[in-house]
Amino acid sequence: MTSTAPGTIDAVRDWIVGKHPERSPVDQHIDLIENRLIDSLSFVEFVFVIEKASGTSIDVDTVDIDDFRTLSAIEKAFFPA
């Protein structure tokens, strides 16, 4: 498991690996939804993890599901450089 630094995508990656240790490491470009790393039951918790790690509030009514498909997309949408 990686060291989780505040304000980085690492907390999100660590959460996914915690749920699916057999899938470690998680590639930046793997589709998390198609590969069943995120499902409808865990999605709300997943959004909370992203909010906490990024320090931003996410309005799920206005975001595009594609923003959650890959770690790369999540980083681009919620962890601006």
PyMOL Python script that loads the backbone (N, CA, C, O; Angstrom):
from pymol import cmd

cmd.read_pdbstr("""\
ATOM      1  N   MET A   1       0.845  -1.177   0.000  1.00  0.00           N
ATOM      2  CA  MET A   1       0.000   0.000   0.000  1.00  0.00           C
ATOM      3  C   MET A   1       0.887   1.236   0.000  1.00  0.00           C
ATOM      4  O   MET A   1       1.931   1.262   0.653  1.00  0.00           O
ATOM      5  N   THR A   2       0.464   2.263  -0.739  1.00  0.00           N
ATOM      6  CA  THR A   2       1.246   3.478  -0.825  1.00  0.00           C
ATOM      7  C   THR A   2       1.000   4.356   0.386  1.00  0.00           C
ATOM      8  O   THR A   2       0.029   4.172   1.120  1.00  0.00           O
ATOM      9  N   SER A   3       1.887   5.306   0.581  1.00  0.00           N
ATOM     10  CA  SER A   3       1.706   6.278   1.650  1.00  0.00           C
ATOM     11  C   SER A   3       0.715   7.332   1.178  1.00  0.00           C
ATOM     12  O   SER A   3       0.905   7.949   0.131  1.00  0.00           O
ATOM     13  N   THR A   4      -0.332   7.532   1.948  1.00  0.00           N
ATOM     14  CA  THR A   4      -1.382   8.450   1.549  1.00  0.00           C
ATOM     15  C   THR A   4      -1.031   9.870   1.957  1.00  0.00           C
ATOM     16  O   THR A   4      -0.868  10.167   3.140  1.00  0.00           O
ATOM     17  N   ALA A   5      -0.916  10.745   0.964  1.00  0.00           N
ATOM     18  CA  ALA A   5      -0.657  12.158   1.231  1.00  0.00           C
ATOM     19  C   ALA A   5      -1.932  12.940   1.015  1.00  0.00           C
ATOM     20  O   ALA A   5      -2.646  12.699   0.042  1.00  0.00           O
ATOM     21  N   PRO A   6      -2.237  13.888   1.917  1.00  0.00           N
ATOM     22  CA  PRO A   6      -3.450  14.692   1.742  1.00  0.00           C
ATOM     23  C   PRO A   6      -3.406  15.460   0.424  1.00  0.00           C
ATOM     24  O   PRO A   6      -2.349  15.928   0.000  1.00  0.00           O
ATOM     25  N   GLY A   7      -4.542  15.580  -0.204  1.00  0.00           N
ATOM     26  CA  GLY A   7      -4.631  16.340  -1.441  1.00  0.00           C
ATOM     27  C   GLY A   7      -4.102  15.618  -2.661  1.00  0.00           C
ATOM     28  O   GLY A   7      -3.839  16.239  -3.691  1.00  0.00           O
ATOM     29  N   THR A   8      -3.942  14.294  -2.552  1.00  0.00           N
ATOM     30  CA  THR A   8      -3.448  13.538  -3.706  1.00  0.00           C
ATOM     31  C   THR A   8      -4.390  12.383  -4.022  1.00  0.00           C
ATOM     32  O   THR A   8      -5.227  11.994  -3.208  1.00  0.00           O
ATOM     33  N   ILE A   9      -4.232  11.864  -5.193  1.00  0.00           N
ATOM     34  CA  ILE A   9      -5.030  10.730  -5.661  1.00  0.00           C
ATOM     35  C   ILE A   9      -4.691   9.448  -4.896  1.00  0.00           C
ATOM     36  O   ILE A   9      -5.428   8.466  -4.977  1.00  0.00           O
ATOM     37  N   ASP A  10      -3.586   9.454  -4.157  1.00  0.00           N
ATOM     38  CA  ASP A  10      -3.151   8.252  -3.434  1.00  0.00           C
ATOM     39  C   ASP A  10      -4.210   7.740  -2.458  1.00  0.00           C
ATOM     40  O   ASP A  10      -4.357   6.528  -2.299  1.00  0.00           O
ATOM     41  N   ALA A  11      -4.947   8.634  -1.804  1.00  0.00           N
ATOM     42  CA  ALA A  11      -5.992   8.198  -0.868  1.00  0.00           C
ATOM     43  C   ALA A  11      -7.083   7.431  -1.595  1.00  0.00           C
ATOM     44  O   ALA A  11      -7.636   6.471  -1.058  1.00  0.00           O
ATOM     45  N   VAL A  12      -7.393   7.851  -2.811  1.00  0.00           N
ATOM     46  CA  VAL A  12      -8.411   7.174  -3.613  1.00  0.00           C
ATOM     47  C   VAL A  12      -7.894   5.802  -4.037  1.00  0.00           C
ATOM     48  O   VAL A  12      -8.608   4.804  -3.940  1.00  0.00           O
ATOM     49  N   ARG A  13      -6.669   5.759  -4.500  1.00  0.00           N
ATOM     50  CA  ARG A  13      -6.039   4.490  -4.900  1.00  0.00           C
ATOM     51  C   ARG A  13      -5.977   3.532  -3.709  1.00  0.00           C
ATOM     52  O   ARG A  13      -6.285   2.348  -3.848  1.00  0.00           O
ATOM     53  N   ASP A  14      -5.581   4.039  -2.543  1.00  0.00           N
ATOM     54  CA  ASP A  14      -5.498   3.200  -1.340  1.00  0.00           C
ATOM     55  C   ASP A  14      -6.861   2.623  -0.975  1.00  0.00           C
ATOM     56  O   ASP A  14      -6.950   1.465  -0.569  1.00  0.00           O
ATOM     57  N   TRP A  15      -7.926   3.417  -1.115  1.00  0.00           N
ATOM     58  CA  TRP A  15      -9.266   2.939  -0.799  1.00  0.00           C
ATOM     59  C   TRP A  15      -9.657   1.784  -1.733  1.00  0.00           C
ATOM     60  O   TRP A  15     -10.213   0.779  -1.292  1.00  0.00           O
ATOM     61  N   ILE A  16      -9.360   1.943  -3.020  1.00  0.00           N
ATOM     62  CA  ILE A  16      -9.681   0.893  -3.993  1.00  0.00           C
ATOM     63  C   ILE A  16      -8.902  -0.379  -3.680  1.00  0.00           C
ATOM     64  O   ILE A  16      -9.466  -1.473  -3.687  1.00  0.00           O
ATOM     65  N   VAL A  17      -7.616  -0.238  -3.406  1.00  0.00           N
ATOM     66  CA  VAL A  17      -6.781  -1.403  -3.084  1.00  0.00           C
ATOM     67  C   VAL A  17      -7.258  -2.049  -1.778  1.00  0.00           C
ATOM     68  O   VAL A  17      -7.209  -3.271  -1.636  1.00  0.00           O
ATOM     69  N   GLY A  18      -7.714  -1.242  -0.838  1.00  0.00           N
ATOM     70  CA  GLY A  18      -8.246  -1.788   0.404  1.00  0.00           C
ATOM     71  C   GLY A  18      -9.472  -2.658   0.175  1.00  0.00           C
ATOM     72  O   GLY A  18      -9.675  -3.653   0.871  1.00  0.00           O
ATOM     73  N   LYS A  19     -10.293  -2.278  -0.806  1.00  0.00           N
ATOM     74  CA  LYS A  19     -11.483  -3.055  -1.149  1.00  0.00           C
ATOM     75  C   LYS A  19     -11.156  -4.252  -2.028  1.00  0.00           C
ATOM     76  O   LYS A  19     -11.847  -5.270  -1.977  1.00  0.00           O
ATOM     77  N   HIS A  20     -10.092  -4.132  -2.844  1.00  0.00           N
ATOM     78  CA  HIS A  20      -9.719  -5.175  -3.816  1.00  0.00           C
ATOM     79  C   HIS A  20      -8.202  -5.406  -3.793  1.00  0.00           C
ATOM     80  O   HIS A  20      -7.519  -5.095  -4.769  1.00  0.00           O
ATOM     81  N   PRO A  21      -7.669  -5.947  -2.693  1.00  0.00           N
ATOM     82  CA  PRO A  21      -6.214  -6.124  -2.607  1.00  0.00           C
ATOM     83  C   PRO A  21      -5.634  -7.024  -3.699  1.00  0.00           C
ATOM     84  O   PRO A  21      -4.456  -6.918  -4.040  1.00  0.00           O
ATOM     85  N   GLU A  22      -6.455  -7.891  -4.233  1.00  0.00           N
ATOM     86  CA  GLU A  22      -5.993  -8.774  -5.313  1.00  0.00           C
ATOM     87  C   GLU A  22      -5.733  -8.012  -6.607  1.00  0.00           C
ATOM     88  O   GLU A  22      -5.101  -8.548  -7.517  1.00  0.00           O
ATOM     89  N   ARG A  23      -6.209  -6.774  -6.705  1.00  0.00           N
ATOM     90  CA  ARG A  23      -6.057  -5.975  -7.927  1.00  0.00           C
ATOM     91  C   ARG A  23      -4.937  -4.951  -7.837  1.00  0.00           C
ATOM     92  O   ARG A  23      -4.839  -4.065  -8.687  1.00  0.00           O
ATOM     93  N   SER A  24      -4.092  -5.061  -6.820  1.00  0.00           N
ATOM     94  CA  SER A  24      -3.009  -4.102  -6.638  1.00  0.00           C
ATOM     95  C   SER A  24      -1.853  -4.455  -7.563  1.00  0.00           C
ATOM     96  O   SER A  24      -1.537  -5.638  -7.696  1.00  0.00           O
ATOM     97  N   PRO A  25      -1.224  -3.516  -8.190  1.00  0.00           N
ATOM     98  CA  PRO A  25      -1.518  -2.088  -8.192  1.00  0.00           C
ATOM     99  C   PRO A  25      -2.650  -1.755  -9.158  1.00  0.00           C
ATOM    100  O   PRO A  25      -2.932  -2.514 -10.085  1.00  0.00           O
ATOM    101  N   VAL A  26      -3.291  -0.619  -8.932  1.00  0.00           N
ATOM    102  CA  VAL A  26      -4.377  -0.172  -9.797  1.00  0.00           C
ATOM    103  C   VAL A  26      -3.793   0.808 -10.809  1.00  0.00           C
ATOM    104  O   VAL A  26      -3.270   1.859 -10.440  1.00  0.00           O
ATOM    105  N   ASP A  27      -3.886   0.456 -12.073  1.00  0.00           N
ATOM    106  CA  ASP A  27      -3.380   1.292 -13.159  1.00  0.00           C
ATOM    107  C   ASP A  27      -4.189   2.580 -13.272  1.00  0.00           C
ATOM    108  O   ASP A  27      -5.401   2.570 -13.060  1.00  0.00           O
ATOM    109  N   GLN A  28      -3.539   3.669 -13.598  1.00  0.00           N
ATOM    110  CA  GLN A  28      -4.181   4.988 -13.761  1.00  0.00           C
ATOM    111  C   GLN A  28      -5.301   4.982 -14.800  1.00  0.00           C
ATOM    112  O   GLN A  28      -6.239   5.773 -14.702  1.00  0.00           O
ATOM    113  N   HIS A  29      -5.213   4.102 -15.787  1.00  0.00           N
ATOM    114  CA  HIS A  29      -6.136   4.147 -16.925  1.00  0.00           C
ATOM    115  C   HIS A  29      -7.142   2.990 -16.971  1.00  0.00           C
ATOM    116  O   HIS A  29      -7.913   2.887 -17.925  1.00  0.00           O
ATOM    117  N   ILE A  30      -7.144   2.132 -15.968  1.00  0.00           N
ATOM    118  CA  ILE A  30      -8.108   1.032 -15.951  1.00  0.00           C
ATOM    119  C   ILE A  30      -9.501   1.583 -15.633  1.00  0.00           C
ATOM    120  O   ILE A  30      -9.653   2.431 -14.754  1.00  0.00           O
ATOM    121  N   ASP A  31     -10.499   1.102 -16.345  1.00  0.00           N
ATOM    122  CA  ASP A  31     -11.876   1.544 -16.102  1.00  0.00           C
ATOM    123  C   ASP A  31     -12.364   0.888 -14.807  1.00  0.00           C
ATOM    124  O   ASP A  31     -12.583  -0.322 -14.751  1.00  0.00           O
ATOM    125  N   LEU A  32     -12.526   1.701 -13.787  1.00  0.00           N
ATOM    126  CA  LEU A  32     -12.880   1.203 -12.455  1.00  0.00           C
ATOM    127  C   LEU A  32     -14.285   0.613 -12.414  1.00  0.00           C
ATOM    128  O   LEU A  32     -14.553  -0.312 -11.647  1.00  0.00           O
ATOM    129  N   ILE A  33     -15.168   1.143 -13.229  1.00  0.00           N
ATOM    130  CA  ILE A  33     -16.555   0.679 -13.250  1.00  0.00           C
ATOM    131  C   ILE A  33     -16.675  -0.622 -14.045  1.00  0.00           C
ATOM    132  O   ILE A  33     -17.244  -1.599 -13.559  1.00  0.00           O
ATOM    133  N   GLU A  34     -16.144  -0.633 -15.257  1.00  0.00           N
ATOM    134  CA  GLU A  34     -16.210  -1.844 -16.086  1.00  0.00           C
ATOM    135  C   GLU A  34     -15.493  -3.020 -15.442  1.00  0.00           C
ATOM    136  O   GLU A  34     -15.899  -4.170 -15.615  1.00  0.00           O
ATOM    137  N   ASN A  35     -14.437  -2.740 -14.704  1.00  0.00           N
ATOM    138  CA  ASN A  35     -13.671  -3.801 -14.047  1.00  0.00           C
ATOM    139  C   ASN A  35     -14.181  -4.112 -12.645  1.00  0.00           C
ATOM    140  O   ASN A  35     -13.534  -4.836 -11.888  1.00  0.00           O
ATOM    141  N   ARG A  36     -15.330  -3.569 -12.309  1.00  0.00           N
ATOM    142  CA  ARG A  36     -16.039  -3.850 -11.050  1.00  0.00           C
ATOM    143  C   ARG A  36     -15.242  -3.518  -9.793  1.00  0.00           C
ATOM    144  O   ARG A  36     -15.409  -4.151  -8.752  1.00  0.00           O
ATOM    145  N   LEU A  37     -14.375  -2.516  -9.907  1.00  0.00           N
ATOM    146  CA  LEU A  37     -13.673  -2.040  -8.725  1.00  0.00           C
ATOM    147  C   LEU A  37     -14.552  -1.047  -7.960  1.00  0.00           C
ATOM    148  O   LEU A  37     -14.398  -0.868  -6.752  1.00  0.00           O
ATOM    149  N   ILE A  38     -15.461  -0.416  -8.672  1.00  0.00           N
ATOM    150  CA  ILE A  38     -16.470   0.463  -8.087  1.00  0.00           C
ATOM    151  C   ILE A  38     -17.817  -0.025  -8.605  1.00  0.00           C
ATOM    152  O   ILE A  38     -18.011  -0.198  -9.808  1.00  0.00           O
ATOM    153  N   ASP A  39     -18.743  -0.246  -7.673  1.00  0.00           N
ATOM    154  CA  ASP A  39     -20.085  -0.659  -8.085  1.00  0.00           C
ATOM    155  C   ASP A  39     -21.107   0.290  -7.462  1.00  0.00           C
ATOM    156  O   ASP A  39     -20.747   1.202  -6.717  1.00  0.00           O
ATOM    157  N   SER A  40     -22.359   0.070  -7.766  1.00  0.00           N
ATOM    158  CA  SER A  40     -23.401   0.984  -7.293  1.00  0.00           C
ATOM    159  C   SER A  40     -23.489   1.011  -5.772  1.00  0.00           C
ATOM    160  O   SER A  40     -23.853   2.038  -5.198  1.00  0.00           O
ATOM    161  N   LEU A  41     -23.168  -0.084  -5.116  1.00  0.00           N
ATOM    162  CA  LEU A  41     -23.242  -0.126  -3.654  1.00  0.00           C
ATOM    163  C   LEU A  41     -22.123   0.664  -2.988  1.00  0.00           C
ATOM    164  O   LEU A  41     -22.310   1.203  -1.898  1.00  0.00           O
ATOM    165  N   SER A  42     -20.976   0.738  -3.625  1.00  0.00           N
ATOM    166  CA  SER A  42     -19.835   1.444  -3.033  1.00  0.00           C
ATOM    167  C   SER A  42     -19.633   2.846  -3.595  1.00  0.00           C
ATOM    168  O   SER A  42     -18.734   3.559  -3.150  1.00  0.00           O
ATOM    169  N   PHE A  43     -20.449   3.254  -4.560  1.00  0.00           N
ATOM    170  CA  PHE A  43     -20.224   4.529  -5.241  1.00  0.00           C
ATOM    171  C   PHE A  43     -20.315   5.721  -4.294  1.00  0.00           C
ATOM    172  O   PHE A  43     -19.481   6.623  -4.370  1.00  0.00           O
ATOM    173  N   VAL A  44     -21.303   5.747  -3.407  1.00  0.00           N
ATOM    174  CA  VAL A  44     -21.456   6.881  -2.494  1.00  0.00           C
ATOM    175  C   VAL A  44     -20.233   6.999  -1.580  1.00  0.00           C
ATOM    176  O   VAL A  44     -19.724   8.097  -1.358  1.00  0.00           O
ATOM    177  N   GLU A  45     -19.770   5.879  -1.060  1.00  0.00           N
ATOM    178  CA  GLU A  45     -18.569   5.890  -0.223  1.00  0.00           C
ATOM    179  C   GLU A  45     -17.360   6.356  -1.038  1.00  0.00           C
ATOM    180  O   GLU A  45     -16.516   7.101  -0.540  1.00  0.00           O
ATOM    181  N   PHE A  46     -17.287   5.913  -2.286  1.00  0.00           N
ATOM    182  CA  PHE A  46     -16.202   6.297  -3.187  1.00  0.00           C
ATOM    183  C   PHE A  46     -16.183   7.811  -3.407  1.00  0.00           C
ATOM    184  O   PHE A  46     -15.122   8.435  -3.375  1.00  0.00           O
ATOM    185  N   VAL A  47     -17.351   8.391  -3.629  1.00  0.00           N
ATOM    186  CA  VAL A  47     -17.445   9.850  -3.807  1.00  0.00           C
ATOM    187  C   VAL A  47     -16.968  10.552  -2.534  1.00  0.00           C
ATOM    188  O   VAL A  47     -16.245  11.546  -2.610  1.00  0.00           O
ATOM    189  N   PHE A  48     -17.367  10.045  -1.367  1.00  0.00           N
ATOM    190  CA  PHE A  48     -16.933  10.624  -0.099  1.00  0.00           C
ATOM    191  C   PHE A  48     -15.409  10.577   0.033  1.00  0.00           C
ATOM    192  O   PHE A  48     -14.802  11.545   0.491  1.00  0.00           O
ATOM    193  N   VAL A  49     -14.794   9.480  -0.358  1.00  0.00           N
ATOM    194  CA  VAL A  49     -13.332   9.347  -0.308  1.00  0.00           C
ATOM    195  C   VAL A  49     -12.684  10.395  -1.204  1.00  0.00           C
ATOM    196  O   VAL A  49     -11.699  11.021  -0.812  1.00  0.00           O
ATOM    197  N   ILE A  50     -13.223  10.589  -2.393  1.00  0.00           N
ATOM    198  CA  ILE A  50     -12.675  11.600  -3.316  1.00  0.00           C
ATOM    199  C   ILE A  50     -12.835  12.992  -2.716  1.00  0.00           C
ATOM    200  O   ILE A  50     -11.903  13.794  -2.760  1.00  0.00           O
ATOM    201  N   GLU A  51     -14.012  13.288  -2.156  1.00  0.00           N
ATOM    202  CA  GLU A  51     -14.244  14.599  -1.541  1.00  0.00           C
ATOM    203  C   GLU A  51     -13.251  14.862  -0.415  1.00  0.00           C
ATOM    204  O   GLU A  51     -12.657  15.938  -0.338  1.00  0.00           O
ATOM    205  N   LYS A  52     -13.080  13.883   0.446  1.00  0.00           N
ATOM    206  CA  LYS A  52     -12.178  14.028   1.590  1.00  0.00           C
ATOM    207  C   LYS A  52     -10.731  14.224   1.132  1.00  0.00           C
ATOM    208  O   LYS A  52     -10.022  15.086   1.651  1.00  0.00           O
ATOM    209  N   ALA A  53     -10.303  13.427   0.165  1.00  0.00           N
ATOM    210  CA  ALA A  53      -8.921  13.503  -0.319  1.00  0.00           C
ATOM    211  C   ALA A  53      -8.644  14.776  -1.100  1.00  0.00           C
ATOM    212  O   ALA A  53      -7.548  15.330  -1.015  1.00  0.00           O
ATOM    213  N   SER A  54      -9.631  15.247  -1.864  1.00  0.00           N
ATOM    214  CA  SER A  54      -9.415  16.421  -2.714  1.00  0.00           C
ATOM    215  C   SER A  54      -9.762  17.730  -2.022  1.00  0.00           C
ATOM    216  O   SER A  54      -9.309  18.797  -2.437  1.00  0.00           O
ATOM    217  N   GLY A  55     -10.576  17.645  -0.951  1.00  0.00           N
ATOM    218  CA  GLY A  55     -10.995  18.863  -0.268  1.00  0.00           C
ATOM    219  C   GLY A  55     -12.065  19.632  -1.013  1.00  0.00           C
ATOM    220  O   GLY A  55     -12.296  20.810  -0.741  1.00  0.00           O
ATOM    221  N   THR A  56     -12.728  18.958  -1.966  1.00  0.00           N
ATOM    222  CA  THR A  56     -13.798  19.596  -2.727  1.00  0.00           C
ATOM    223  C   THR A  56     -15.108  18.865  -2.503  1.00  0.00           C
ATOM    224  O   THR A  56     -15.130  17.668  -2.216  1.00  0.00           O
ATOM    225  N   SER A  57     -16.194  19.603  -2.638  1.00  0.00           N
ATOM    226  CA  SER A  57     -17.520  19.025  -2.542  1.00  0.00           C
ATOM    227  C   SER A  57     -17.960  18.600  -3.938  1.00  0.00           C
ATOM    228  O   SER A  57     -17.778  19.342  -4.904  1.00  0.00           O
ATOM    229  N   ILE A  58     -18.531  17.419  -4.042  1.00  0.00           N
ATOM    230  CA  ILE A  58     -18.959  16.895  -5.346  1.00  0.00           C
ATOM    231  C   ILE A  58     -20.477  16.829  -5.373  1.00  0.00           C
ATOM    232  O   ILE A  58     -21.097  16.171  -4.538  1.00  0.00           O
ATOM    233  N   ASP A  59     -21.064  17.514  -6.335  1.00  0.00           N
ATOM    234  CA  ASP A  59     -22.511  17.454  -6.539  1.00  0.00           C
ATOM    235  C   ASP A  59     -22.767  16.358  -7.566  1.00  0.00           C
ATOM    236  O   ASP A  59     -22.576  16.566  -8.764  1.00  0.00           O
ATOM    237  N   VAL A  60     -23.198  15.191  -7.095  1.00  0.00           N
ATOM    238  CA  VAL A  60     -23.368  14.048  -7.989  1.00  0.00           C
ATOM    239  C   VAL A  60     -24.448  14.263  -9.029  1.00  0.00           C
ATOM    240  O   VAL A  60     -24.518  13.515 -10.004  1.00  0.00           O
ATOM    241  N   ASP A  61     -25.291  15.266  -8.845  1.00  0.00           N
ATOM    242  CA  ASP A  61     -26.324  15.570  -9.832  1.00  0.00           C
ATOM    243  C   ASP A  61     -25.768  16.300 -11.050  1.00  0.00           C
ATOM    244  O   ASP A  61     -26.415  16.339 -12.097  1.00  0.00           O
ATOM    245  N   THR A  62     -24.581  16.875 -10.922  1.00  0.00           N
ATOM    246  CA  THR A  62     -24.046  17.676 -12.024  1.00  0.00           C
ATOM    247  C   THR A  62     -22.753  17.130 -12.627  1.00  0.00           C
ATOM    248  O   THR A  62     -22.238  17.701 -13.588  1.00  0.00           O
ATOM    249  N   VAL A  63     -22.218  16.036 -12.080  1.00  0.00           N
ATOM    250  CA  VAL A  63     -20.968  15.507 -12.625  1.00  0.00           C
ATOM    251  C   VAL A  63     -21.234  14.464 -13.704  1.00  0.00           C
ATOM    252  O   VAL A  63     -22.321  13.892 -13.792  1.00  0.00           O
ATOM    253  N   ASP A  64     -20.238  14.242 -14.498  1.00  0.00           N
ATOM    254  CA  ASP A  64     -20.289  13.249 -15.564  1.00  0.00           C
ATOM    255  C   ASP A  64     -19.693  11.940 -15.023  1.00  0.00           C
ATOM    256  O   ASP A  64     -18.625  11.956 -14.411  1.00  0.00           O
ATOM    257  N   ILE A  65     -20.360  10.838 -15.241  1.00  0.00           N
ATOM    258  CA  ILE A  65     -19.877   9.540 -14.756  1.00  0.00           C
ATOM    259  C   ILE A  65     -18.476   9.235 -15.274  1.00  0.00           C
ATOM    260  O   ILE A  65     -17.716   8.518 -14.623  1.00  0.00           O
ATOM    261  N   ASP A  66     -18.132   9.772 -16.433  1.00  0.00           N
ATOM    262  CA  ASP A  66     -16.795   9.544 -16.985  1.00  0.00           C
ATOM    263  C   ASP A  66     -15.701  10.147 -16.107  1.00  0.00           C
ATOM    264  O   ASP A  66     -14.545   9.735 -16.195  1.00  0.00           O
ATOM    265  N   ASP A  67     -16.055  11.133 -15.248  1.00  0.00           N
ATOM    266  CA  ASP A  67     -15.088  11.705 -14.318  1.00  0.00           C
ATOM    267  C   ASP A  67     -14.662  10.707 -13.254  1.00  0.00           C
ATOM    268  O   ASP A  67     -13.674  10.935 -12.555  1.00  0.00           O
ATOM    269  N   PHE A  68     -15.389   9.604 -13.119  1.00  0.00           N
ATOM    270  CA  PHE A  68     -15.116   8.591 -12.095  1.00  0.00           C
ATOM    271  C   PHE A  68     -14.600   7.275 -12.671  1.00  0.00           C
ATOM    272  O   PHE A  68     -14.358   6.335 -11.913  1.00  0.00           O
ATOM    273  N   ARG A  69     -14.427   7.183 -13.976  1.00  0.00           N
ATOM    274  CA  ARG A  69     -14.085   5.909 -14.607  1.00  0.00           C
ATOM    275  C   ARG A  69     -12.659   5.442 -14.358  1.00  0.00           C
ATOM    276  O   ARG A  69     -12.423   4.247 -14.181  1.00  0.00           O
ATOM    277  N   THR A  70     -11.720   6.354 -14.343  1.00  0.00           N
ATOM    278  CA  THR A  70     -10.309   5.984 -14.159  1.00  0.00           C
ATOM    279  C   THR A  70      -9.671   6.894 -13.115  1.00  0.00           C
ATOM    280  O   THR A  70     -10.168   7.988 -12.846  1.00  0.00           O
ATOM    281  N   LEU A  71      -8.579   6.439 -12.538  1.00  0.00           N
ATOM    282  CA  LEU A  71      -7.846   7.294 -11.606  1.00  0.00           C
ATOM    283  C   LEU A  71      -7.337   8.538 -12.312  1.00  0.00           C
ATOM    284  O   LEU A  71      -7.290   9.618 -11.723  1.00  0.00           O
ATOM    285  N   SER A  72      -6.962   8.392 -13.554  1.00  0.00           N
ATOM    286  CA  SER A  72      -6.505   9.534 -14.344  1.00  0.00           C
ATOM    287  C   SER A  72      -7.621  10.573 -14.495  1.00  0.00           C
ATOM    288  O   SER A  72      -7.378  11.767 -14.319  1.00  0.00           O
ATOM    289  N   ALA A  73      -8.834  10.131 -14.817  1.00  0.00           N
ATOM    290  CA  ALA A  73      -9.972  11.039 -14.958  1.00  0.00           C
ATOM    291  C   ALA A  73     -10.334  11.690 -13.627  1.00  0.00           C
ATOM    292  O   ALA A  73     -10.661  12.876 -13.582  1.00  0.00           O
ATOM    293  N   ILE A  74     -10.275  10.920 -12.549  1.00  0.00           N
ATOM    294  CA  ILE A  74     -10.571  11.457 -11.217  1.00  0.00           C
ATOM    295  C   ILE A  74      -9.560  12.529 -10.847  1.00  0.00           C
ATOM    296  O   ILE A  74      -9.925  13.587 -10.335  1.00  0.00           O
ATOM    297  N   GLU A  75      -8.304  12.255 -11.104  1.00  0.00           N
ATOM    298  CA  GLU A  75      -7.247  13.223 -10.793  1.00  0.00           C
ATOM    299  C   GLU A  75      -7.454  14.511 -11.583  1.00  0.00           C
ATOM    300  O   GLU A  75      -7.315  15.606 -11.038  1.00  0.00           O
ATOM    301  N   LYS A  76      -7.783  14.383 -12.849  1.00  0.00           N
ATOM    302  CA  LYS A  76      -8.007  15.557 -13.703  1.00  0.00           C
ATOM    303  C   LYS A  76      -9.220  16.368 -13.230  1.00  0.00           C
ATOM    304  O   LYS A  76      -9.174  17.598 -13.215  1.00  0.00           O
ATOM    305  N   ALA A  77     -10.291  15.689 -12.848  1.00  0.00           N
ATOM    306  CA  ALA A  77     -11.540  16.369 -12.470  1.00  0.00           C
ATOM    307  C   ALA A  77     -11.517  16.950 -11.054  1.00  0.00           C
ATOM    308  O   ALA A  77     -12.084  18.017 -10.815  1.00  0.00           O
ATOM    309  N   PHE A  78     -10.872  16.261 -10.124  1.00  0.00           N
ATOM    310  CA  PHE A  78     -11.002  16.632  -8.719  1.00  0.00           C
ATOM    311  C   PHE A  78      -9.707  17.004  -7.999  1.00  0.00           C
ATOM    312  O   PHE A  78      -9.743  17.443  -6.850  1.00  0.00           O
ATOM    313  N   PHE A  79      -8.575  16.833  -8.660  1.00  0.00           N
ATOM    314  CA  PHE A  79      -7.285  17.172  -8.067  1.00  0.00           C
ATOM    315  C   PHE A  79      -6.510  18.090  -9.014  1.00  0.00           C
ATOM    316  O   PHE A  79      -5.486  17.692  -9.568  1.00  0.00           O
ATOM    317  N   PRO A  80      -6.998  19.314  -9.195  1.00  0.00           N
ATOM    318  CA  PRO A  80      -6.327  20.219 -10.139  1.00  0.00           C
ATOM    319  C   PRO A  80      -4.889  20.525  -9.699  1.00  0.00           C
ATOM    320  O   PRO A  80      -4.600  20.650  -8.509  1.00  0.00           O
ATOM    321  N   ALA A  81      -4.024  20.638 -10.662  1.00  0.00           N
ATOM    322  CA  ALA A  81      -2.594  20.873 -10.376  1.00  0.00           C
ATOM    323  C   ALA A  81      -2.334  22.241  -9.812  1.00  0.00           C
ATOM    324  O   ALA A  81      -1.186  22.581  -9.524  1.00  0.00           O
TER     325      ALA A  81
END
""", "prot")
cmd.dss("prot")
cmd.show_as("cartoon", "prot")
cmd.util.cbc("prot")
cmd.orient("prot")
